[in-house]
Amino acid sequence: MAIEKKTVRLLILEDSQNEAERLVSLFRNAGRATRVHRLTSSEDLAECLQQTWDLLIAAPHSENLSPAEAIATLRRLARDIPIIQLLPDNDSDAITEALALGAQDALPQGEDERLILVADRELANLDERRARRSAEIALREAEKRCQLLLDSSVDAIAYVHDGMHIYANRAYLELFGYEEADELEGMPMIDLVAGRDQALFRDFLKNYASGRSEGMLQCNGVGAEGRQFRMRIDLSPATYDGEPCIQAVLRAESIQSELEEKLREVSSQDRITGLFNRNHFLELLETACNRAADSGQPSCLAYLRLDRYAQLHADLGLAGIDQLLADLATLLRGAFPAEAQLARFADDAFAVLQPGVKPEQVRERLAALLKKVETHLFEVAERTVQLTLSIGVAALDETTPRAQLAIERAHRCADTLADGNALKLYDPVEALAAEASRGSVVAMVRHALEKDGFRLLFQPIISLRGDSAEHYEVLLRLVDPQGKELLPADFLAAACEAGLAEILDRWVILNAIRQLAAHRARGHDTHLFVHLSAPSLQDPTLLPWLGTVLRAARLPAAALILQLDEADATVYLKQARALVEGFAELHGKSALIHFGRALNPFNTLRHLPVDYVKVDSTFTAALAEEEGQESLKALLASLHAQGRPSIVPGIENASVLATLWQAGVSYIQGHYLQAPGPAMNYEFPHEA
């Protein structure tokens, strides 16, 4: 399947058609699908601006529409289109002038790599601005709906900023005996708390603002006429009129509310340890994740797993393990500060959320906890029990998309500590490598792309008919985390499903061309056969990209032979023909491989003007039998009648060479001649 790409809608202000096409090629070579319009006049610009565009690149000069006029038009019409101004040279005054006019950046013409980097930056910024505008619209709509809900709610709700009321709904006014919201506007919330509880309320607000309390307080309220009543206050972070504030939900206490509070407390606690249970802890974790995203306040999550839990459970029994867990919970309470939130997260695991700190800041505390647990002697049913823990730690910060991901990261870190009694902090780079080591093929491929974990091998293709040119096939290998080389059959299908096949193909081509250029510079007339996957076959940007890459490497296109699989070419015959013919116009060559698998292979071949045909290796495997020899000879006879040079792969011994010679085979390939290797070092025969 082809990689889904976002098309860049590009305006180019450039009088030269050739230079405009070169700029477009730069973007396509960088993997950007591009829709382009070259501006020719101010009227043309005005018409174009009826549509949506992503980027404008302006040449240093233009006859019919000056860059300054184009920039002024965009600013006058308030169009959010990033502008990159190209300049004749690196003149600082000209750069300053372009930036002052409204260009997002200005750089010398011809600095192509820098241009792509700047364009990527500006396109990313544009995406963020557009996403922000969409989010702002959605937010305004949500705020309208929330305001309606607040006004009609039966709960007493107020918004407080710096301790002052900025909004109160009708139920809140009725609770305290006020008629209009204006009477509370600007009034400190503490004035609605009975005098004897005001110090308690002040500390409560202070601790909540610093993240050291959960946001729930029971105290006495006082109404407009001095009437006092017992109430419960629940606080949560909120935004009102675009400003951060605190939402306060107040409930007058009664026997029923006390019962509700007890039920709430029971529903949030683990029965055995008295700590929070899993469900309530996940709610706390979600709140901390939102706080990190909204205000940048980090939190640290520790996942504490008991080592040898199954053995302990078998030794102590159900009652004994419950007592052990309760004693361990008591020890954990004393090991963490008061603001830490502890929970029994699973049968064999506890979780601790510490607001306002990062993993590096709690490393020493957790290491001390490991030592404390290891040396502590637990008494269970007149038996002495010793424990150890495995602790995984992950951060909750503005980059953590969801709370569940933090749990998974911390849990995975704990699980990697096979020997137990150890501590591990989450490392994103190491995590990707670990995922690859666990056998995730897609993770292996992504990790290899990031860390250059692929290898190219070269296997010679030898002429049986006196061709003195050097030919090699390029073979790709993936080095897994254990150092083992994986064949393409082990990872290409998964890479293709993940949308990585085109990236792999281009990586192979770029690195093969780099090595080929160096090899040919030493006087070798070498040609490389390079395989293309089905997604690359369908990619219309591949051909212009190939041309640019070959020109940059100063290699003739004839030095490269593109290999198309027969099955892919049959399914995508129109695209395959366009690619083969287009590459031939560049004087490049092509080959059809795995030929003979299809029911009617010559039907596909009839539509493809390829230069070489490599028969499927199953024909070579059948050469030990007379029937297999006759089948191959018949296939080769038809190929040679069409003037198609043939390649027979999989030659493992000399016994078949006479048969292949008699059959008129053009080229052979296999381990008998030379196994694939990292260097192009086969001693080809040369003409005298």
Residue pairs with C-beta under 8 A, 6 or more apart in sequence:
1 496
1 497
1 499
1 535
2 499
2 502
2 535
2 538
2 539
3 499
3 500
3 501
3 502
3 503
3 535
4 499
5 31
5 32
5 33
6 33
7 33
7 34
7 35
8 27
8 32
8 33
8 34
8 35
8 54
8 55
8 123
9 35
9 51
9 52
9 53
9 54
9 55
10 24
10 27
10 34
10 35
10 36
10 37
10 53
10 54
10 55
10 56
10 57
11 36
11 37
11 39
11 45
11 48
11 53
11 55
11 56
11 57
11 81
12 20
12 23
12 24
12 36
12 37
12 38
12 39
12 56
12 57
12 59
13 38
13 39
13 56
13 57
13 58
13 59
13 62
13 65
13 67
13 70
14 20
14 23
14 38
14 57
14 58
14 59
14 62
15 59
15 61
15 62
15 63
15 64
16 59
17 38
19 59
20 36
20 38
23 57
23 115
24 34
24 36
25 544
25 545
25 547
25 548
26 112
26 115
26 116
26 548
27 34
27 116
27 119
28 34
28 541
28 544
28 545
29 541
29 544
29 545
29 548
29 549
30 116
30 120
31 503
31 506
33 541
37 48
37 53
39 45
39 48
39 62
39 65
39 70
40 64
40 65
41 64
41 65
42 64
42 65
42 69
42 70
42 73
44 65
45 65
45 70
45 73
46 73
49 73
49 74
49 77
49 79
53 79
53 81
54 81
54 82
54 123
54 126
55 81
55 82
55 83
55 84
55 119
55 122
55 123
55 126
56 70
56 74
56 81
56 82
56 83
56 84
57 83
57 84
57 86
57 115
57 119
58 67
58 70
58 71
58 83
58 84
58 85
58 86
58 103
59 67
59 86
59 109
60 67
60 85
60 86
60 87
60 88
60 109
61 67
67 85
67 98
68 101
70 83
71 83
71 85
71 101
71 102
71 103
72 101
72 102
74 81
74 83
74 102
75 102
80 126
80 129
80 130
82 104
82 122
82 123
82 125
82 126
83 102
83 103
83 104
84 103
84 104
84 105
84 106
84 107
84 115
84 118
84 119
84 122
85 98
85 101
85 103
85 105
85 106
85 107
86 106
86 107
86 108
86 109
86 115
87 94
87 95
87 98
87 106
87 107
87 108
87 109
88 94
88 108
88 109
89 108
90 107
90 108
94 106
95 106
95 107
98 106
99 105
99 106
104 118
104 122
104 125
105 118
105 122
107 114
107 115
107 118
150 157
150 167
150 169
151 169
151 170
153 169
153 171
154 171
155 171
155 249
155 250
155 251
156 169
156 171
156 172
156 174
156 175
156 249
156 250
156 251
157 168
157 169
157 171
157 172
157 247
157 248
157 249
157 250
158 165
158 167
158 168
158 169
158 172
158 184
158 189
158 247
158 248
158 250
159 165
159 166
159 167
159 168
159 238
159 240
159 245
159 246
159 247
159 248
160 166
160 189
160 245
160 246
160 247
160 248
161 240
161 243
161 244
161 245
161 246
163 188
163 189
163 190
163 205
164 186
164 187
164 188
164 189
165 184
165 185
165 186
165 187
165 188
165 189
166 185
166 240
166 241
166 243
166 245
167 181
167 240
168 178
168 181
168 184
172 184
172 250
173 179
173 180
173 181
173 183
173 184
175 221
175 223
175 231
175 250
175 252
176 184
176 192
176 221
176 222
176 223
176 224
177 223
177 224
177 225
177 227
178 184
178 224
183 224
189 201
189 248
190 198
190 201
190 202
192 221
192 222
193 201
193 219
193 220
193 221
193 222
194 219
194 220
194 221
194 222
194 228
196 220
197 219
197 220
200 217
200 219
201 217
201 219
201 233
204 213
204 217
204 233
205 235
205 246
207 213
207 339
208 215
208 235
208 246
210 356
211 291
211 297
211 339
211 355
211 356
212 338
212 339
212 355
213 339
214 284
214 341
215 234
215 235
215 236
216 232
216 233
216 234
216 235
217 232
217 233
217 235
218 230
218 231
218 232
218 233
218 253
218 261
219 230
219 231
219 233
220 228
220 229
220 230
220 231
221 228
221 229
221 230
221 231
221 250
221 252
222 228
223 229
229 252
229 253
230 252
230 253
231 250
231 251
231 252
231 253
232 250
232 251
232 253
232 257
232 261
233 248
233 249
233 250
234 248
234 249
234 250
234 251
235 246
235 247
235 248
235 249
236 246
236 247
236 249
236 287
237 244
237 246
237 247
237 290
237 291
237 294
237 295
238 244
238 245
238 246
238 247
239 245
244 294
244 295
251 257
267 277
267 280
268 276
268 277
268 279
268 280
269 275
269 276
269 277
269 280
270 276
270 277
270 343
270 344
272 322
272 325
272 326
272 329
272 344
273 325
273 326
273 328
273 329
273 344
274 326
274 329
275 329
275 332
275 333
275 342
275 343
275 344
275 350
276 284
276 341
276 342
276 343
276 344
277 343
277 344
278 343
278 344
278 345
278 346
280 343
281 341
281 343
281 345
281 351
281 353
282 403
282 404
282 407
284 341
284 343
284 353
285 301
285 353
285 396
285 403
285 406
285 407
286 403
288 299
288 353
288 355
288 396
288 403
289 299
289 396
289 400
289 402
289 403
289 406
291 297
291 299
291 355
292 298
292 299
292 396
292 397
292 398
292 400
293 398
293 400
296 397
296 398
297 355
297 356
298 356
298 357
298 358
298 395
298 396
298 397
299 353
299 354
299 355
299 356
299 357
299 395
299 396
300 353
300 354
300 357
300 358
300 359
300 361
300 362
300 393
300 394
300 395
300 396
301 351
301 352
301 353
301 354
301 393
301 394
301 395
301 396
301 406
301 407
301 410
302 351
302 352
302 354
302 362
302 366
302 391
302 392
302 393
302 410
303 345
303 349
303 350
303 351
303 391
303 392
303 393
303 394
303 407
303 410
303 411
303 413
303 414
304 332
304 349
304 350
304 351
304 352
304 389
304 390
304 391
304 414
305 348
305 349
305 389
305 390
305 391
305 392
305 411
305 414
305 415
306 312
306 328
306 348
306 349
306 387
306 389
307 387
307 388
307 389
307 390
307 420
307 421
308 388
308 420
309 347
309 348
312 321
312 324
312 385
312 387
313 321
316 323
316 324
316 380
316 381
316 383
316 385
319 381
320 380
320 381
320 383
323 380
323 381
324 378
324 380
324 385
324 387
325 344
327 378
327 379
327 380
328 350
328 373
328 378
328 387
329 342
329 344
329 350
331 372
331 373
331 376
332 342
332 350
332 352
332 369
333 342
335 365
335 368
335 369
335 372
336 342
336 352
336 354
336 365
337 354
339 354
339 355
339 356
340 352
340 353
340 354
341 352
341 353
341 354
341 355
342 350
342 351
342 352
343 350
343 351
343 352
343 353
344 350
345 351
345 407
349 411
349 414
351 407
351 410
353 396
354 362
358 395
358 397
359 393
359 394
359 395
359 425
359 426
360 425
362 393
363 393
363 423
363 425
366 391
366 393
366 423
367 423
369 389
369 391
370 388
370 389
370 391
370 421
370 422
370 423
373 387
373 388
373 389
374 386
374 387
374 388
374 421
376 386
376 387
377 384
377 385
377 386
378 384
378 385
378 386
378 387
379 385
388 420
388 421
389 420
389 421
390 414
390 415
390 417
390 420
390 421
390 422
391 414
391 417
391 422
391 423
391 424
392 409
392 410
392 411
392 412
392 413
392 414
392 415
392 416
392 417
392 424
392 426
393 410
393 413
393 423
393 424
393 425
393 426
394 406
394 407
394 409
394 410
394 413
394 425
394 426
395 406
395 426
396 403
396 406
400 406
409 426
409 431
410 426
412 426
412 431
412 434
413 424
413 425
413 426
414 424
416 424
416 434
417 423
417 424
432 443
432 446
432 447
432 450
433 447
433 451
433 481
435 443
435 447
436 443
436 444
436 446
436 447
436 448
436 480
436 481
437 480
437 481
437 482
441 490
441 491
441 494
441 495
442 494
442 495
442 497
442 498
442 500
444 453
444 478
444 480
444 481
444 486
444 491
445 478
445 491
445 494
445 495
445 498
445 500
445 504
446 500
447 453
447 481
448 454
448 478
448 479
449 500
449 503
449 504
449 507
453 478
453 479
454 476
454 477
454 478
454 479
454 504
454 507
454 508
454 511
455 476
455 477
455 478
455 479
455 485
455 678
456 474
456 475
456 476
456 477
456 508
456 511
456 512
456 515
456 678
457 474
457 475
457 476
457 477
457 676
457 677
457 678
458 472
458 473
458 474
458 475
458 528
458 676
458 677
458 678
458 679
458 680
459 472
459 473
459 475
459 669
459 674
459 675
459 676
459 677
460 470
460 471
460 472
460 669
460 673
460 674
460 680
460 682
460 684
461 471
461 472
461 473
461 529
461 647
461 667
461 668
461 669
462 471
462 667
462 668
462 669
462 673
462 682
462 684
463 469
463 471
463 666
463 667
464 660
464 661
464 665
464 666
464 667
464 668
465 666
467 666
467 667
468 525
468 684
468 685
468 686
468 687
469 525
469 526
469 527
470 524
470 525
470 526
470 527
470 680
470 682
470 684
471 526
471 527
471 528
471 529
471 561
471 667
472 526
472 527
472 528
472 529
472 680
472 682
473 528
473 529
473 563
473 669
474 508
474 512
474 528
474 529
474 530
474 531
475 488
475 676
476 488
476 504
476 508
476 531
477 485
477 486
477 487
477 488
478 485
478 486
478 490
478 491
479 485
479 486
480 486
492 501
492 504
492 533
495 501
495 504
496 533
496 534
496 535
499 535
501 533
501 534
501 535
501 536
502 533
502 535
502 536
502 539
502 542
504 533
505 531
505 532
505 533
505 535
505 536
506 536
506 545
508 530
508 531
509 530
509 546
509 549
509 560
510 549
512 528
512 530
513 549
513 550
513 553
513 555
513 560
514 553
515 680
516 526
516 528
516 553
516 555
516 559
516 560
517 553
517 554
517 555
519 526
519 680
520 526
520 555
520 559
524 680
526 559
526 680
527 558
527 559
527 560
527 561
527 589
528 559
528 560
528 561
529 561
529 563
529 591
529 612
530 560
530 561
530 562
530 563
531 563
531 565
531 593
532 542
532 562
532 563
532 564
532 579
533 568
534 565
534 568
534 571
534 572
536 542
537 564
537 568
537 569
537 572
537 575
537 576
537 579
538 572
538 575
542 579
543 579
543 582
543 583
543 586
546 557
546 560
546 583
546 586
546 588
547 557
547 586
550 556
550 557
550 559
550 560
550 586
550 588
556 587
557 583
557 586
557 587
557 588
558 587
558 588
558 589
560 588
560 589
561 588
561 589
561 590
561 591
561 611
561 612
562 579
562 580
562 583
562 588
562 589
562 590
562 591
563 590
563 591
563 592
563 593
563 614
564 576
564 579
564 580
564 590
564 591
564 592
564 593
564 608
564 610
565 593
565 594
566 592
566 593
566 594
566 595
566 596
566 597
566 598
566 601
566 604
566 616
567 594
567 597
567 598
568 576
569 576
569 592
569 604
569 608
570 598
570 604
573 604
573 607
573 608
576 608
577 607
577 608
577 609
579 590
580 590
580 608
580 609
580 610
581 609
583 589
583 590
584 590
584 609
589 611
589 612
590 608
590 610
590 611
590 612
591 610
591 611
591 612
591 613
591 614
591 647
592 604
592 605
592 608
592 610
592 612
592 613
592 614
593 614
594 614
594 616
594 617
595 601
595 605
595 613
595 614
595 615
595 616
595 635
596 615
596 616
596 618
596 619
596 635
597 616
597 618
598 604
602 638
605 613
605 642
605 644
610 644
611 645
612 644
612 645
612 646
612 647
612 666
612 667
613 639
613 644
613 645
613 646
613 647
614 646
614 647
614 648
614 649
614 669
615 632
615 635
615 636
615 646
615 647
615 648
615 649
617 649
617 650
619 628
619 631
619 632
619 635
619 648
620 632
620 648
620 649
620 650
620 651
620 656
620 670
621 628
621 650
622 628
622 629
622 631
622 632
623 629
623 632
623 656
623 659
629 659
632 648
632 663
633 663
636 646
636 663
636 664
636 665
637 663
637 664
639 646
640 646
640 664
645 666
645 667
646 664
646 665
646 666
646 667
647 665
647 666
647 667
647 668
647 669
648 660
648 665
648 667
648 668
648 669
649 668
649 669
649 670
650 669
650 670
651 657
651 660
651 668
651 669
651 670
651 671
651 672
651 673
652 670
652 671
652 672
653 672
654 672
657 668
660 668
673 682
674 682
